[in-house]
Amino acid sequence: MMAFPKDKSSSKPRIKDLKLNSLLEITKAINNNYSTEQLLELFKHILQSQLSIGKLALFSNEGNWRCILQYGLKDEFKQIDVKKHLLQIKDIGTINFDSKALNKSFEIVIPVYHKSEALAYLLIGDIEDKIEVSPTIKHLPFIQTLTNIIIVAIENKKLAKENIRQAAMRKELELASQMQTLLFPNKLPNNEKLETAAYYLPHQEVGGDYYDLIDLNENEIVFCMADVSGKGVSAALLMANFQANLRALIFNTSSLTDLVRELNGKVMTSANGEKFITLFIAKYNMVTKVLTYINAGHNPPLLSSGNSISTLKIGCVGLGMFDEIVKIKEGIVNVTSNSVIFCYTDGVVEVENEEGEDFSMQRLSDLLAKNASLSMVGLNQLVIDKVVQHKGTMPHIDDITLLSCRIS
């Protein structure tokens, strides 16, 4: 007669010990940085071996809902559509499915939420009725706590891995940005013959714009501006390859036409037709005052000479668009003293304001016409200020690069 109360009272410490030991075991595993697979295996052991739950399916929100743990089942859990069957469930309770197989497998659903976001759903069934561990509702919050701890631990591991990945990406971008800086000339000429200045603002940490100025000999210089289609690291890598080819070929090519044909072949090889490069390249003779140029699909630079503004648009299609550029024209201009050549990329003229209006080449041309007497640094800064003023709260959509040159 006295045995039952004794057994009943002695079961209470076992239940408490079991819960405490389970929590300690999971906490120790988390502190020892167990893998996701090891944590799930421990969770399975506790529920299957210690809590006598015969069937289980754990669904986790990983962008898409996925079953990350199941046992005691065949393929019936694959019929579960979390969004359709479970997402409306906020509290622990019984569950009914349209499918007889699912109803036979699962009796209870335990949701795991963080604030208002569903992190996981635990479906359990085939629960043994043991005195020492009662399967009644009063013990389900403990199972929910275990599930919550496991899911949060897994989420933290994913966040830690993502943070490491992002830190590595940031480091790679920093290195790529430093490498890209090396592509640009570290010093531009400012003397009695030439006054030059440049401005570069990448849309991301690295970009696909490029400018250069190269002394061919004591009387001739070559300057250029280029823009890779697309943005980011891939564009920067293609531009780095382009810069290397340009500097290798410039001293061994007889004309700009031959140079552009050679560069087109290099871009086709490097980009496999997936990207292209627009290019403006010009050669200026400081003795004859003649500017020879080719515009390969680039935004036409502006030439301010006297009281007039003209565009430098003679040339050909962009590089990398076709295997071979059949028709290339060279522009030839006699440049008078105190003329200004202003090169830019499309990030300048295509930036929009709140009304959807581009800054436009016309605004840029008007700005140059009124302010060509400024220093080249001052002119660049004025253009940037006006672009920023024009866009207002709208974001920059592309890299912005300027190269201005006054023929003194």
DOBAVO-536974 format. One record per residue (C-alpha): residue number from 1; residue in one letter; x, y, z. Coordinates in nm, 4 decimals, padded with zeros to 6 digits. Layout:
<rs>
<NUM "a" <X Y Z>>;
...
</rs>
This chain:
<rs>
<1 "m" <00.0000 00.0000 00.0000>>;
<2 "m" <00.2930 00.2303 00.0750>>;
<3 "a" <00.4934 00.1412 -00.2358>>;
<4 "f" <00.3145 00.3672 -00.4830>>;
<5 "p" <00.3600 00.6958 -00.2966>>;
<6 "k" <00.7257 00.6077 -00.2388>>;
<7 "d" <00.7799 00.5324 -00.6064>>;
<8 "k" <00.5879 00.8423 -00.7073>>;
<9 "s" <00.7893 01.0696 -00.4822>>;
<10 "s" <01.1158 00.9098 -00.5858>>;
<11 "s" <01.0330 00.9746 -00.9511>>;
<12 "k" <01.0375 01.3501 -00.9012>>;
<13 "p" <01.4130 01.3772 -00.8439>>;
<14 "r" <01.4680 01.1587 -01.1489>>;
<15 "i" <01.2623 01.3946 -01.3638>>;
<16 "k" <01.4397 01.7005 -01.2248>>;
<17 "d" <01.7800 01.5348 -01.2564>>;
<18 "l" <01.7060 01.4350 -01.6123>>;
<19 "k" <01.6065 01.7884 -01.7102>>;
<20 "l" <01.9050 01.9409 -01.5333>>;
<21 "n" <02.1512 01.6930 -01.6785>>;
<22 "s" <02.0107 01.7434 -02.0282>>;
<23 "l" <02.0497 02.1211 -01.9996>>;
<24 "l" <02.4023 02.0854 -01.8625>>;
<25 "e" <02.4961 01.8425 -02.1363>>;
<26 "i" <02.3726 02.0750 -02.4114>>;
<27 "t" <02.5332 02.3802 -02.2501>>;
<28 "k" <02.8650 02.1971 -02.2241>>;
<29 "a" <02.8407 02.0942 -02.5907>>;
<30 "i" <02.7734 02.4528 -02.6969>>;
<31 "n" <03.0635 02.5848 -02.4873>>;
<32 "n" <03.2903 02.3217 -02.6410>>;
<33 "n" <03.1892 02.4497 -02.9847>>;
<34 "y" <03.0277 02.1296 -03.1065>>;
<35 "s" <02.9410 02.1296 -03.4744>>;
<36 "t" <02.5812 02.1660 -03.5894>>;
<37 "e" <02.5734 01.7940 -03.6684>>;
<38 "q" <02.6998 01.7056 -03.3198>>;
<39 "l" <02.4451 01.9333 -03.1506>>;
<40 "l" <02.1613 01.7765 -03.3467>>;
<41 "e" <02.2863 01.4287 -03.2629>>;
<42 "l" <02.2909 01.5188 -02.8926>>;
<43 "f" <01.9408 01.6657 -02.9183>>;
<44 "k" <01.8240 01.3457 -03.0868>>;
<45 "h" <01.9815 01.1331 -02.8119>>;
<46 "i" <01.8075 01.3271 -02.5354>>;
<47 "l" <01.4640 01.3158 -02.6966>>;
<48 "q" <01.4837 00.9608 -02.8271>>;
<49 "s" <01.6749 00.7770 -02.5545>>;
<50 "q" <01.5955 00.9812 -02.2447>>;
<51 "l" <01.2524 01.1268 -02.3155>>;
<52 "s" <01.1305 00.8235 -02.5122>>;
<53 "i" <00.9960 01.0196 -02.8102>>;
<54 "g" <00.9646 00.7703 -03.0933>>;
<55 "k" <00.9145 01.0032 -03.3892>>;
<56 "l" <01.0496 01.3474 -03.4558>>;
<57 "a" <01.0899 01.6041 -03.7352>>;
<58 "l" <01.2644 01.9384 -03.6769>>;
<59 "f" <01.2149 02.2114 -03.9347>>;
<60 "s" <01.4447 02.5161 -03.9330>>;
<61 "n" <01.4068 02.8501 -04.1067>>;
<62 "e" <01.7221 02.8929 -04.3160>>;
<63 "g" <01.5765 03.1366 -04.5644>>;
<64 "n" <01.3824 02.8383 -04.6924>>;
<65 "w" <01.2294 02.5934 -04.4479>>;
<66 "r" <01.4264 02.2726 -04.4237>>;
<67 "c" <01.4023 01.9556 -04.2159>>;
<68 "i" <01.7352 01.9412 -04.0322>>;
<69 "l" <01.6617 01.6376 -03.8118>>;
<70 "q" <01.4204 01.3450 -03.8283>>;
<71 "y" <01.3989 00.9912 -03.6992>>;
<72 "g" <01.1400 00.7166 -03.6591>>;
<73 "l" <00.9872 00.8135 -03.9940>>;
<74 "k" <00.9839 00.7053 -04.3526>>;
<75 "d" <00.9179 00.9748 -04.6124>>;
<76 "e" <00.5936 01.1164 -04.4774>>;
<77 "f" <00.7674 01.4237 -04.3289>>;
<78 "k" <00.8495 01.5340 -04.6851>>;
<79 "q" <00.4777 01.6027 -04.7355>>;
<80 "i" <00.4890 01.8837 -04.4794>>;
<81 "d" <00.4726 02.2358 -04.6193>>;
<82 "v" <00.5760 02.4548 -04.3256>>;
<83 "k" <00.4215 02.7711 -04.4686>>;
<84 "k" <00.0919 02.5932 -04.5304>>;
<85 "h" <00.0704 02.3577 -04.2337>>;
<86 "l" <00.2670 02.5167 -03.9490>>;
<87 "l" <00.3358 02.8864 -03.9915>>;
<88 "q" <00.0085 02.9940 -03.8295>>;
<89 "i" <00.0860 02.7952 -03.5127>>;
<90 "k" <00.2127 03.0118 -03.2253>>;
<91 "d" <00.1812 02.7827 -02.9214>>;
<92 "i" <00.2455 02.4239 -02.8198>>;
<93 "g" <-00.0450 02.1965 -02.9025>>;
<94 "t" <-00.1808 01.9005 -03.0873>>;
<95 "i" <-00.1891 01.9074 -03.4646>>;
<96 "n" <-00.4138 01.7693 -03.7340>>;
<97 "f" <-00.3088 01.7219 -04.0966>>;
<98 "d" <-00.5142 01.6467 -04.4041>>;
<99 "s" <-00.2912 01.3454 -04.4583>>;
<100 "k" <-00.3652 01.0279 -04.2576>>;
<101 "a" <00.0028 00.9322 -04.2703>>;
<102 "l" <00.1032 01.2626 -04.1116>>;
<103 "n" <-00.1689 01.2387 -03.8466>>;
<104 "k" <-00.0503 00.8891 -03.7628>>;
<105 "s" <00.3114 01.0065 -03.7305>>;
<106 "f" <00.2770 01.3319 -03.5382>>;
<107 "e" <00.0732 01.4239 -03.2331>>;
<108 "i" <00.2217 01.7497 -03.1078>>;
<109 "v" <00.3844 02.0583 -03.2599>>;
<110 "i" <00.6254 02.2805 -03.0635>>;
<111 "p" <00.7015 02.6184 -03.2244>>;
<112 "v" <01.0210 02.8129 -03.1542>>;
<113 "y" <00.9990 03.1897 -03.2004>>;
<114 "h" <01.2344 03.4817 -03.1654>>;
<115 "k" <01.0186 03.7895 -03.1097>>;
<116 "s" <00.7661 03.7572 -03.3935>>;
<117 "e" <00.9839 03.5444 -03.6226>>;
<118 "a" <00.9374 03.1680 -03.6412>>;
<119 "l" <01.2781 02.9994 -03.6133>>;
<120 "a" <01.1762 02.6334 -03.5983>>;
<121 "y" <00.8952 02.3821 -03.5594>>;
<122 "l" <00.9401 02.0532 -03.3764>>;
<123 "l" <00.6902 01.7778 -03.4581>>;
<124 "i" <00.6838 01.4767 -03.2254>>;
<125 "g" <00.4882 01.1529 -03.2065>>;
<126 "d" <00.4932 00.7968 -03.0739>>;
<127 "i" <00.5434 00.9123 -02.7142>>;
<128 "e" <00.5836 00.6337 -02.4576>>;
<129 "d" <00.3819 00.6729 -02.1406>>;
<130 "k" <00.6396 00.6287 -01.8672>>;
<131 "i" <00.5881 00.7173 -01.5021>>;
<132 "e" <00.9306 00.8733 -01.4580>>;
<133 "v" <00.8931 01.1039 -01.7571>>;
<134 "s" <00.5325 01.1927 -01.8201>>;
<135 "p" <00.4536 01.2920 -02.1805>>;
<136 "t" <00.1757 01.5217 -02.0691>>;
<137 "i" <00.1581 01.8887 -02.1651>>;
<138 "k" <00.3344 02.0018 -01.8476>>;
<139 "h" <00.6690 01.8637 -01.9733>>;
<140 "l" <00.6402 01.9980 -02.3275>>;
<141 "p" <00.7690 02.3463 -02.2324>>;
<142 "f" <01.0927 02.1748 -02.1245>>;
<143 "i" <01.1197 02.0144 -02.4708>>;
<144 "q" <01.0498 02.3561 -02.6203>>;
<145 "t" <01.3318 02.5025 -02.4080>>;
<146 "l" <01.5739 02.2342 -02.5287>>;
<147 "t" <01.4686 02.2979 -02.8877>>;
<148 "n" <01.5067 02.6713 -02.8422>>;
<149 "i" <01.8584 02.6350 -02.7011>>;
<150 "i" <01.9651 02.4071 -02.9867>>;
<151 "i" <01.8139 02.6286 -03.2583>>;
<152 "v" <01.9650 02.9471 -03.1123>>;
<153 "a" <02.3042 02.7756 -03.0863>>;
<154 "i" <02.2832 02.6694 -03.4501>>;
<155 "e" <02.1744 03.0210 -03.5520>>;
<156 "n" <02.4695 03.1682 -03.3611>>;
<157 "k" <02.7062 02.9290 -03.5369>>;
<158 "k" <02.5659 03.0384 -03.8734>>;
<159 "l" <02.6007 03.4041 -03.7756>>;
<160 "a" <02.9578 03.3477 -03.6592>>;
<161 "k" <03.0429 03.1720 -03.9852>>;
<162 "e" <02.8767 03.4516 -04.1826>>;
<163 "n" <03.0666 03.7144 -03.9841>>;
<164 "i" <03.3936 03.5357 -04.0584>>;
<165 "r" <03.3006 03.5134 -04.4268>>;
<166 "q" <03.2088 03.8821 -04.4396>>;
<167 "a" <03.5289 03.9790 -04.2579>>;
<168 "a" <03.7277 03.7805 -04.5137>>;
<169 "m" <03.5359 03.9484 -04.7958>>;
<170 "r" <03.6012 04.2910 -04.6443>>;
<171 "k" <03.9699 04.2083 -04.6245>>;
<172 "e" <03.9702 04.0936 -04.9859>>;
<173 "l" <03.7912 04.4130 -05.0894>>;
<174 "e" <04.0409 04.6237 -04.8970>>;
<175 "l" <04.3279 04.4481 -05.0729>>;
<176 "a" <04.1512 04.4808 -05.4091>>;
<177 "s" <04.0941 04.8506 -05.3402>>;
<178 "q" <04.4613 04.8993 -05.2553>>;
<179 "m" <04.5629 04.7126 -05.5705>>;
<180 "q" <04.3261 04.9197 -05.7803>>;
<181 "t" <04.4727 05.2404 -05.6399>>;
<182 "l" <04.8062 05.1271 -05.7804>>;
<183 "l" <04.6532 05.1249 -06.1306>>;
<184 "f" <04.6084 05.5002 -06.1275>>;
<185 "p" <04.9061 05.7321 -06.1828>>;
<186 "n" <05.0400 05.8471 -05.8453>>;
<187 "k" <05.1289 06.1865 -05.9860>>;
<188 "l" <04.9774 06.3854 -06.2717>>;
<189 "p" <05.1731 06.6523 -06.4611>>;
<190 "n" <05.1269 07.0149 -06.3588>>;
<191 "n" <05.3782 07.2362 -06.5388>>;
<192 "e" <05.4055 07.5144 -06.7935>>;
<193 "k" <05.2705 07.2842 -07.0654>>;
<194 "l" <04.9988 07.0845 -06.8906>>;
<195 "e" <04.7721 07.1207 -06.5883>>;
<196 "t" <04.5905 06.7971 -06.5002>>;
<197 "a" <04.3725 06.6667 -06.2194>>;
<198 "a" <04.1661 06.3541 -06.1554>>;
<199 "y" <03.8855 06.2457 -05.9230>>;
<200 "y" <03.7713 05.8897 -05.8527>>;
<201 "l" <03.4741 05.7709 -05.6442>>;
<202 "p" <03.3918 05.3979 -05.6696>>;
<203 "h" <03.0296 05.2937 -05.6288>>;
<204 "q" <03.1508 05.0017 -05.4182>>;
<205 "e" <03.4876 04.9541 -05.2482>>;
<206 "v" <03.6316 04.8638 -05.5855>>;
<207 "g" <03.5063 04.9544 -05.9283>>;
<208 "g" <03.5594 04.9292 -06.3000>>;
<209 "d" <03.6650 05.2838 -06.3926>>;
<210 "y" <04.0199 05.3662 -06.4949>>;
<211 "y" <04.2187 05.6673 -06.6084>>;
<212 "d" <04.5836 05.7044 -06.6991>>;
<213 "l" <04.8373 05.9486 -06.8373>>;
<214 "i" <05.1573 05.8158 -06.9944>>;
<215 "d" <05.4599 06.0058 -07.1236>>;
<216 "l" <05.5538 05.8547 -07.4602>>;
<217 "n" <05.8536 06.0818 -07.5099>>;
<218 "e" <05.9543 06.4386 -07.4294>>;
<219 "n" <05.6985 06.5790 -07.6750>>;
<220 "e" <05.4045 06.3346 -07.6645>>;
<221 "i" <05.1693 06.2118 -07.3967>>;
<222 "v" <04.8867 05.9587 -07.4042>>;
<223 "f" <04.5905 05.9896 -07.1725>>;
<224 "c" <04.2858 05.7707 -07.1469>>;
<225 "m" <03.9679 05.6928 -06.9566>>;
<226 "a" <03.7917 05.3562 -06.9527>>;
<227 "d" <03.4876 05.1955 -06.7941>>;
<228 "v" <03.4110 04.8234 -06.7557>>;
<229 "s" <03.0498 04.7112 -06.7840>>;
<230 "g" <02.9312 04.5971 -06.4418>>;
<231 "k" <03.0720 04.6758 -06.0995>>;
<232 "g" <03.2639 04.5253 -05.8105>>;
<233 "v" <03.5598 04.2919 -05.7925>>;
<234 "s" <03.5090 04.1228 -06.1303>>;
<235 "a" <03.5051 04.4605 -06.3063>>;
<236 "a" <03.8144 04.5715 -06.1139>>;
<237 "l" <04.0037 04.2542 -06.2057>>;
<238 "l" <03.9224 04.2971 -06.5743>>;
<239 "m" <04.0331 04.6595 -06.5575>>;
<240 "a" <04.3612 04.5614 -06.3906>>;
<241 "n" <04.4261 04.3197 -06.6754>>;
<242 "f" <04.3343 04.5913 -06.9257>>;
<243 "q" <04.5727 04.8408 -06.7674>>;
<244 "a" <04.8584 04.5930 -06.7830>>;
<245 "n" <04.7909 04.5242 -07.1518>>;
<246 "l" <04.7584 04.8931 -07.2352>>;
<247 "r" <05.0898 04.9848 -07.0755>>;
<248 "a" <05.2625 04.6867 -07.2380>>;
<249 "l" <05.1322 04.7704 -07.5871>>;
<250 "i" <05.1469 05.1506 -07.5875>>;
<251 "f" <05.5215 05.1677 -07.6535>>;
<252 "n" <05.5186 04.8953 -07.9181>>;
<253 "t" <05.2257 05.0003 -08.1364>>;
<254 "s" <05.2611 05.2398 -08.4247>>;
<255 "s" <04.9144 05.3984 -08.4118>>;
<256 "l" <04.6099 05.4349 -08.1889>>;
<257 "t" <04.4093 05.2277 -08.4372>>;
<258 "d" <04.6470 04.9333 -08.4072>>;
<259 "l" <04.6503 04.9760 -08.0289>>;
<260 "v" <04.2693 04.9643 -08.0051>>;
<261 "r" <04.2550 04.6523 -08.2245>>;
<262 "e" <04.5132 04.4807 -08.0050>>;
<263 "l" <04.3298 04.5817 -07.6865>>;
<264 "n" <03.9995 04.4564 -07.8255>>;
<265 "g" <04.1526 04.1121 -07.8745>>;
<266 "k" <04.2899 04.1130 -07.5193>>;
<267 "v" <03.9512 04.2094 -07.3724>>;
<268 "m" <03.7751 03.9365 -07.5715>>;
<269 "t" <04.0230 03.6801 -07.4381>>;
<270 "s" <03.9951 03.8000 -07.0775>>;
<271 "a" <03.6187 03.8566 -07.0587>>;
<272 "n" <03.4994 03.5772 -07.2918>>;
<273 "g" <03.2376 03.8129 -07.4327>>;
<274 "e" <03.0676 03.8498 -07.0905>>;
<275 "k" <03.1869 04.2066 -07.0299>>;
<276 "f" <03.3029 04.4954 -07.2426>>;
<277 "i" <03.5056 04.8120 -07.1900>>;
<278 "t" <03.4391 05.1603 -07.3194>>;
<279 "l" <03.7553 05.3585 -07.3817>>;
<280 "f" <03.8622 05.7079 -07.4740>>;
<281 "i" <04.2305 05.7278 -07.5606>>;
<282 "a" <04.4174 06.0264 -07.6985>>;
<283 "k" <04.7709 06.1190 -07.7999>>;
<284 "y" <04.8749 06.4825 -07.7727>>;
<285 "n" <05.1851 06.6350 -07.9349>>;
<286 "m" <05.2976 06.9380 -07.7342>>;
<287 "v" <05.5036 07.0717 -08.0276>>;
<288 "t" <05.2486 07.0473 -08.3095>>;
<289 "k" <04.9500 07.1036 -08.0711>>;
<290 "v" <04.7677 06.8167 -08.2442>>;
<291 "l" <04.5406 06.5817 -08.0509>>;
<292 "t" <04.4724 06.2407 -08.2078>>;
<293 "y" <04.2097 06.0290 -08.0377>>;
<294 "i" <03.9756 05.7292 -08.0603>>;
<295 "n" <03.6506 05.7071 -07.8698>>;
<296 "a" <03.5584 05.3380 -07.8339>>;
<297 "g" <03.1994 05.3663 -07.7155>>;
<298 "h" <03.2828 05.5952 -07.4224>>;
<299 "n" <03.0956 05.9044 -07.3059>>;
<300 "p" <03.2390 06.1762 -07.5334>>;
<301 "p" <03.4881 06.3999 -07.3507>>;
<302 "l" <03.4286 06.7732 -07.3748>>;
<303 "l" <03.6778 07.0121 -07.5339>>;
<304 "s" <03.6548 07.3751 -07.4229>>;
<305 "s" <03.8384 07.5963 -07.6677>>;
<306 "g" <03.7861 07.9716 -07.6696>>;
<307 "n" <03.4135 08.0251 -07.6249>>;
<308 "s" <03.3053 07.6928 -07.7739>>;
<309 "i" <03.2413 07.3437 -07.6349>>;
<310 "s" <03.2799 07.0437 -07.8646>>;
<311 "t" <03.2572 06.6680 -07.8081>>;
<312 "l" <03.5243 06.4107 -07.8891>>;
<313 "k" <03.3154 06.1224 -08.0201>>;
<314 "i" <03.4894 05.9885 -08.3321>>;
<315 "g" <03.6044 05.6265 -08.2995>>;
<316 "c" <03.4410 05.2847 -08.2888>>;
<317 "v" <03.2365 05.0434 -08.0765>>;
<318 "g" <03.3431 04.9403 -07.7264>>;
<319 "l" <03.6135 04.6817 -07.6668>>;
<320 "g" <03.5078 04.3217 -07.6179>>;
<321 "m" <03.1774 04.3543 -07.8034>>;
<322 "f" <03.3016 04.1848 -08.1197>>;
<323 "d" <03.5867 03.9466 -08.1986>>;
<324 "e" <03.7257 04.2043 -08.4379>>;
<325 "i" <03.6544 04.5756 -08.4824>>;
<326 "v" <03.6395 04.6260 -08.8570>>;
<327 "k" <03.5930 05.0017 -08.8742>>;
<328 "i" <03.7921 05.2414 -08.6566>>;
<329 "k" <03.8190 05.6158 -08.7137>>;
<330 "e" <04.0731 05.8462 -08.5546>>;
<331 "g" <03.9726 06.1992 -08.4589>>;
<332 "i" <04.2267 06.4748 -08.5181>>;
<333 "v" <04.1964 06.8149 -08.3481>>;
<334 "n" <04.4230 07.1183 -08.3460>>;
<335 "v" <04.4197 07.2306 -07.9838>>;
<336 "t" <04.4722 07.5974 -07.9076>>;
<337 "s" <04.6432 07.7226 -07.5938>>;
<338 "n" <04.4400 07.7326 -07.2722>>;
<339 "s" <04.1974 07.4691 -07.4023>>;
<340 "v" <04.0482 07.2239 -07.1524>>;
<341 "i" <03.9779 06.8566 -07.2213>>;
<342 "f" <03.7317 06.7116 -06.9718>>;
<343 "c" <03.6904 06.3299 -06.9523>>;
<344 "y" <03.4294 06.1547 -06.7374>>;
<345 "t" <03.2445 05.8264 -06.6942>>;
<346 "d" <02.8709 05.7665 -06.7172>>;
<347 "g" <02.8344 05.7719 -06.3385>>;
<348 "v" <02.8508 06.1519 -06.3688>>;
<349 "v" <02.5898 06.2219 -06.6345>>;
<350 "e" <02.3486 05.9369 -06.5528>>;
<351 "v" <02.2969 06.0093 -06.1835>>;
<352 "e" <01.9292 06.0956 -06.1235>>;
<353 "n" <01.7508 06.3382 -05.8940>>;
<354 "e" <01.4249 06.2728 -05.7071>>;
<355 "e" <01.2268 06.3524 -06.0254>>;
<356 "g" <01.4157 06.0910 -06.2255>>;
<357 "e" <01.6115 06.3454 -06.4314>>;
<358 "d" <01.9689 06.2636 -06.5338>>;
<359 "f" <02.2419 06.5122 -06.4558>>;
<360 "s" <02.2999 06.4890 -06.8346>>;
<361 "m" <02.5839 06.5833 -07.0652>>;
<362 "q" <02.4083 06.9142 -07.1391>>;
<363 "r" <02.4337 07.0225 -06.7744>>;
<364 "l" <02.7981 06.9129 -06.7716>>;
<365 "s" <02.8683 07.1038 -07.0932>>;
<366 "d" <02.7040 07.4212 -06.9591>>;
<367 "l" <02.9034 07.3897 -06.6380>>;
<368 "l" <03.2317 07.3611 -06.8292>>;
<369 "a" <03.1465 07.6537 -07.0561>>;
<370 "k" <03.0999 07.8825 -06.7559>>;
<371 "n" <03.3885 07.7561 -06.5450>>;
<372 "a" <03.6697 07.6521 -06.7809>>;
<373 "s" <03.8956 07.9172 -06.6270>>;
<374 "l" <03.9019 07.7357 -06.2917>>;
<375 "s" <04.1985 07.5269 -06.1903>>;
<376 "m" <04.1588 07.1616 -06.2912>>;
<377 "v" <04.1255 07.0580 -05.9266>>;
<378 "g" <03.8676 07.3304 -05.8733>>;
<379 "l" <03.6768 07.2307 -06.1871>>;
<380 "n" <03.6580 06.8677 -06.0797>>;
<381 "q" <03.5362 06.9630 -05.7329>>;
<382 "l" <03.2724 07.1963 -05.8764>>;
<383 "v" <03.1380 06.9171 -06.0982>>;
<384 "i" <03.1209 06.6758 -05.8041>>;
<385 "d" <02.9453 06.9376 -05.5889>>;
<386 "k" <02.6867 06.9988 -05.8605>>;
<387 "v" <02.6310 06.6253 -05.9122>>;
<388 "v" <02.5761 06.5745 -05.5383>>;
<389 "q" <02.3428 06.8744 -05.5287>>;
<390 "h" <02.1501 06.7384 -05.8288>>;
<391 "k" <02.0978 06.3887 -05.6919>>;
<392 "g" <01.9749 06.5118 -05.3522>>;
<393 "t" <01.8754 06.2073 -05.1473>>;
<394 "m" <01.9099 05.9675 -05.4398>>;
<395 "p" <02.2029 05.7221 -05.4276>>;
<396 "h" <02.5019 05.7101 -05.6589>>;
<397 "i" <02.4341 05.4335 -05.9105>>;
<398 "d" <02.7792 05.3920 -06.0621>>;
<399 "d" <03.1472 05.4717 -06.0258>>;
<400 "i" <03.2341 05.8377 -06.0847>>;
<401 "t" <03.5642 05.9312 -06.2472>>;
<402 "l" <03.6884 06.2644 -06.3820>>;
<403 "l" <04.0085 06.3559 -06.5657>>;
<404 "s" <04.0579 06.7158 -06.6667>>;
<405 "c" <04.3506 06.8582 -06.8623>>;
<406 "r" <04.4378 07.2149 -06.9565>>;
<407 "i" <04.6731 07.2665 -07.2505>>;
<408 "s" <04.8833 07.5626 -07.1410>>;
</rs>
